[in-house]
Amino acid sequence: MKVSTSHSAFACFLAANATIYVRPWEIFPALNGLPIYLGLIVAAGLLSYQSIQLHLRPLSLLAQPITLCVLGVCAAVAVSHLTNGYLGGMVSGTVMMAKTVAYYLVLVATVNTPQRLRVFMISLAICGVVSIGIAVADYHNVVPIESLTHIKERTGYSPTGVDQFLIRLCGLGMFHDPNDMSLLIITTGILCTAQLFDRQWGQARIFWVLPYPLLLLALLDTHSRGGLIAGGAGAMAFLSMRYGRSFAIAALGLGVLAAPLALGRMANIDLSSGTGQQRIRLWSEGFTAIQSPRLLFGIGQGMYEDLANYVAHNSYVHAFVELGLFGGTFFVGCLFFAGYGLYRLKADSEAVYEPQLQYYQPFMAAILATWCAGMLSLSRCYPPPTYTIIGMMAAYLNITGAYLEPARPVIWLNRGLRRRWLCGSGLVFVAMFAATRLLARF
C-alpha cells in the first residue's frame, strides 16, 4: 500500500521517535515537564491524517493484518477491564494503548517509500548509539546522569561473608532494564551492520564500524542472558535469509559451543533455579489466574503485578494472562504476520524489483527474530519500542508490495491465513503453558 505524506510529517515523526530513545528531559532536567514528544507526534499525526485514514479502511486492514492486530490489542485492553468491572482501568488503559496505536499509525503512514525506510533505519541506529553511549558513560562514571540508575544484583558472598554484587547496565526511560538494553544494543548493531554494507554510503560506510566497540562493551555490561538468546535468534534469522538454513544451524552450533567460554554469566542459562525459575513461577501464577471464566478476556491490562507482585517477564504470557485468549491472539498476530510476510517473500521467491528492499530483507528478519526472542524475558506488550519494530515490519511489507511485479499486498488476510494465525497463536499459548507446567518447581 503506497500512500503519500508530506516531508514535514515524516520529519516530525523522526523527531518524536528520537525522543523515545534519547529522552532529552532525562539528560537535561530543565526540560522536564515540556510536552516535547506529545507536540511532535500530534503534529506528525495531523500532517499525515489522510494517509492514516487510508490505512484504517477495511480492505487496507485485510491487506495489512498487522495493523488490524495492533487495533485489536487496543480493543482487548478495554475489554479486559470491562469484563472485570473496572471502568477506571478501562479508561486509563485504553488511553495508554491508544497513544501507542497513534504512534504506530503515524509510523506506517509516514515511512512509505524505500528512501524513507532507509532514513528511518539510519535515525534508529543513530538514536540507539547515542542512548547506549549515554548509558555506558554513566555506568563507567565518565559523564554522570542524575536520572540514570543501574541494577545492583547480589551474586553471593565472599569467603569472609561479605555480600558480592553485580552492577548491570540500564538505559534511559523505557530501557531501564538490562534485558531491554540488550535488545536495544543488538537491534542497533543490526542496523549499523545494514548501513556498513550499504553501498549507497560509498567510502563513508566505514564509519559505521565505529559504534561496534561501544555496543560490545554495553552488551557485556548488561550481563543479560535474555540478550544472548535474542542475539542468537537474530543471527540465526539473518544467516537463514542470507545463506540458507543449513549454514545458519552450523554457525549457531559453533556459537553455542563458544558462548560459555566467552561470555561467562550471560551464557549460564539455568531454568531450574535462580531468576530463571523465579520467572517460570511467575508464569505459573498468571496461568492459574486465568482459569475459567477469565480465560477469554484475561485479568485486566496492568493487573499482573497486582496478582504476582511482579510482571511476567514474558510478553506472550503477560498478554495472554492480562488480555486473555482474545487479546493474546492479537498480540501474537502482530509478530506472526510480520514473520509470515518475510517468509512469503523469501520462500515464494517474490520478485522485488527495488534493490534496496531486497538488501534489507535479512536485516528485517534479524531484527524481528531478536525482538521475538527477547520478549521471552520481558513484559513489553504495550510500550512504543515494541511497536517501533512491529511498525517497521508493517512499513517494510507495505512498501515492498508496491515494488512487486505486479504490485500487490505481500499478505492478504483470507480464510487460510486466518486459520494459520489462530493455530499459531494457539500453539504459542500451549507452548508457554506446557513449559510452565514442566519447568516450575514448587
N, C-alpha and C positions, 0 to 999 in steps of 0.2 A: 504494500500500500504506500504510494508515493504522494505526499501532500506537501504544500509549500507553506513555510512560515518565514517571518522576517528575520533578518540578521540580528536585529535588536532583541527579539525574543530569545534567540539562541545565546546571545551574549549575556543576557540577564540570567538565563538558566545556568550557564557555566559559572557565573559569579556566585549564584545561590548555592550551587553544588560545591564550590570551593569552600564555602563557609561551614559545610557539614564536616569536612575533613580537617580543615586548618583551624576553625573556630577562633577568629581574631579576638573576641572578647575574653577568652581564657588566657591569651598571651598578653593582652593589654587591658587590664581591669577597668580602665576609664571608659571602655566601650560597652561595658556590661549594662544590660538593660535596653540597649538600642535594638530595635527590631530589624536587624540587617538582613537576615535570611528571609523573614516574612515579607519585607518590602520587595526583595529581588524576585522571590518565587511568585508573588502576586503579580508583579509587573510582567514576568515571563508568561504567566497563565493568561493574563488579559491580552497580551500581544499575540498569543497563539490560540486564542479561544476557538476560532473557526476550525482550525486543524484538530483540536481536541474533540470537537463535536463529531467530526468525521470518524474518529477512532471509536466513538461510542455508538455508532449505528449498528443495528442488528447484524447486517451482512459483514461489517468490519469485525465484529466480535467473533463471528464464525471463522473469518479468515485469520484472526489473531486471537486464539483462545487464551493466551497468556493474560491479555487484558481482561477477558471475562473472568478469569480466576482471581485476579487482583481485586476486581469489584466484588467477587464472591467472598473473599476474605473479609472485606469491609462489612458486607451484609451479615456474615457469620458472627462478627464481633457484636453487632447489635442484637442478633437473635440469641446468642449465648447468654446475654444478661436478661433479655426479655423473658426467656423461658425459665429463668431462675428468680423472676420477680424483682430484679434490681434495676429500677428505672434510672437512678443516678449513674450507675455504672454503664448503662446503655448509652446515655448521653455523652459522658466523658470518653468512653471507649470508642464510640463512633466518631467523635470529633478528632480524637487522636489518630485513628486509622484513616479518616478522610484526608488528613493532611499528608499522610504518606501516599495515598492514592493520587492526590493532586500532584505531588512531586513526580510520581511515576508517569502520569498522563502528560505532564509538561515535557518530560524526558523523551517519550516516544513521539510526541508531536514536533519537537524541535530538532532532534537528532534523526534526520530523514534523508540524508544523502551520504554517499561514501566519504565525501570530504568532511562533512560534519562529524561522522562517526570517527574518522581519524583524529580530528581536533579534540573531540570528546575524550578519546582514549589517551591522547597526549596530556590533556589537562588533568585526567585522573592520575596518570603517572607522576606528574609534577606535584600535585597536591599530596599524593602518597609519600613521595620523597621528603617534602617539606614537613609533613606531620610526623613522619618517623624520625627525621633528623632532630626535630624539637624534642621529642620524647627521649631519644638517645642522649642528647646534650644535657637534659635534666638528670637522667639516670646516672650519668658519669660525672655529674656536678660541674659541667662546663658552663652551662647557662641555666641557672635555676629558674624554674617556672612555678610560681606560688600555687597555682591551681592544680598542678600535676602531682599525683602521689603514685607510688608503685607498691605492688602487693608484697607483703612480708610473710613468708610461709615457713613455718617451723619444719625442719627436716630431721631433727633428732637431738641427741645430746653428745657433748664431748666426753672423753674419758673421765674428766673431772666433774661431770654433771651439769655443765653449763649448756643452756639452750643454744642450738645452732639454727640459723635462719638462712633462707634463700630469698633474695630480692628479685622479683620478676617484673620485667618491663611492662608498663602500661602506657596508654596514649591519651590523647585529648578527647574529651567529650564521650561520644558513643563507642570509643575504642578503649575505654578504661577497664580493660581486662586482658590478660596475657594472650588468651586464645583469640580474642578479637584482633589484637595487634598482629598475631601471627598470620591471620587471614589477610589483613591489610598489607603486610610485608610480602607475602607470597604473591598476592594479586599485583602489587606494584612491581615486583620482579618480573612477572609475566608481561606486564605492559611495557616495561623498559626493554625487555628482550624483543618484543614485537617492533619497537622503534629501532633497536640496534641493527636488525636485519632488514629494515625497510629501506629499499634503495632510493626512495624519494628524498631521503636526507643527504644523499651523496656522501662526501667525506666527513660531513659533520656528524654522521651517525655514531662515530667512535666515542663521542661524548656521552652516549647512553651507557657506556661501561662504568662511568664514574660512580653511579649510585650503588653498584654491587657490594663493595666492601661495607658500606653503611647498612645495607639490607641484611647481609650475613651476620654482622655484629648484632643488629637488632633482633634477628631471629634467635640467635643463641641466648640473648639476654631475656627473651620471653620464657625460656625453659618449657616450651609448650609441647606436650605430646600430641594434642589435637592438631597443632600446626604441622607437626611431622606427618600425620596421617593425611591432612589436607594437601600438603605439598606432594606426597606420593601419589594421591589421586589425580592431582593436576598434571604431574609428569606423565602418568600413565595415559591420560586422555590426550595429551599433546602428542606423545610418541605414537599412539594408535592412529590418530588422524594423519600424522605426517609420514610415518614409516610402516604402519601396519601393526596388527595385534601381536604377532609373534615377537617382533623386535621389542615392543613395549613390555611384554611379560618378562623377557630375558633381562632387560635393563632394570625393571623393578626388582627382580630377584637379586641381582647384584647389589642394588641399593639397600635391600632388606638385610643382606649379609654384612654390608659395611656400616650400617647405621649404628649398631651398638658400640662399635669401636670409636666412631667419630663424634657421636652426639651425647653420650652419657645419659643423664636423666631423661632427656627427651625421647630416647629410644627404649626406655624401660616402661613398657606398657603392661600394666597388671590390672586385670578386672576382678581379681579375687580378694583384693584388699585395698586399703588406702582410698584416695579420691575416686578411683575408678569404681570401686564397689559402692562408695557413698552415692555416686550418681545413679547407679543402677537401682539402688534402694529408693531414690527419689522418683525414678520412673515407675517403680512398682506402686508407690503411694498414689501416683497420678492415675494409673490404670485401675487401681482399686476404687478410686473416687468416681469413675465414670461408668461403673456398672449400672445397668438399667435402673431408673429411667433417664440418666444423663448421657447415655452413650451417643445419642444422635446429635445433641446440641452442646454438650460439654458443661463444665462447671462455671464458665464465665471468663471472659478475657481478663487477664491480670490477676486471677484468683489462685493461681498455682502456688504462689509464695505464701498466701494465707493458709493454704492446705498443708504444705510440707515445710514451711519456714525458709525455703529456697526455691528458686526457679528450677526447671527440669534439667538444665544444661544439656538439652537436646531439643532442637527446634521442631522435629517431627513429633516427638512425644508431647512436647509443650502444646503444639497446635491441636493435636487430636484430643488431648485432655481438656484444654480450655475451650475449644470450639467444637468439639465432638467430631463425629464422622463427617458431618456436613461441612464444617469449616476446614477440618484437616484435609479433606479431599481437594478443596480449592487450593489450599496452601501447597500441597504436593503437586497439584496440577501446574502451578506457576513454573516449577522446576521440570516437571515431566515434559510439558510441551516445548520448553526451551531445548531440552536434551533430544527430544524426538525430532524437532526441526533440524538440528545439526546432524543427527543420524541420517535423516532423509537426504540431506544434501550430499553426504558422504556415500552412503550405501547405494543410492539410486543413481549416482553419477550425474546429478543435475548439472547442466551446462550453465555455469555462472560466467557471463562474458565480461565481467568487471574484474580485472586482475587484483585490485586491492581487496575486494571482498573474498576472493579465493585465498589470498595470502592470510587473511585474518581468521579463517576457519579453525585451524588447530589451536590458535591462541584463545578464541572464544570457548572452545571445548575445554581447554585447560582451566580457564577462569571459572566456568560453570562447575566443573568437577571439584575444583578446590573449595568452592563455597558449599556445594552439596555435602562434601565430606566434613568440612569444618563445622557445619551446623549439627553434626552428631554430638558435639561437645559444647554447644552454645544455644541459648534460647533467644533467637533473633527472628521471630515471626513477623514483627511489626515495624521495626525501625527502618528509616530510609536507606542505610547502606545495603541492606539485603535487596531492596528494590532498585538500587543502582544497578546491581548485577542482573536482576530479572529484567529491568527495563532495557539495559544494554543488549541482552539477548533478543528481546522483542524487537528493538530497533534494528538490529542486525538482520533478523529474519524478514522484517518488513521491507528493508532496503534491498535485500538480496532477491526477494520475489519480483521486484521491479526490473531486475537485471537477469532474469531467466528468459529463455527463448522457447515459447512465447512467455510474456510476462504473466505471472500468476502467483497466488499465495503459495508459500513453501508448504504449509499445512492447512488443512480445512477440517473443521470440527463436524465430520459426518458421523454416522452411526458406528462405523468400525473404529474410528479414532476415539470416540466417546467410550466405547467398550474397553479399549486398551487403557485409557486414562483411569477409568473406575477400577479395573483389575490391578493396574499398577499401584494405585493408591491403597487398595485393599491389601496388596502384598506388603507395602511399607508398614501398614498398621500391624499386620500379623507378624512380620519380622521383628518389629520393635517389642511387641507383646511377648513373643516367644523368647527373645533374647533376655527380657526381664525375668521371665519365669525360670529360665535355665541358669542364669548367672547370679541372680540375687541370693545372698547369704544372710540368713536371719538367726 
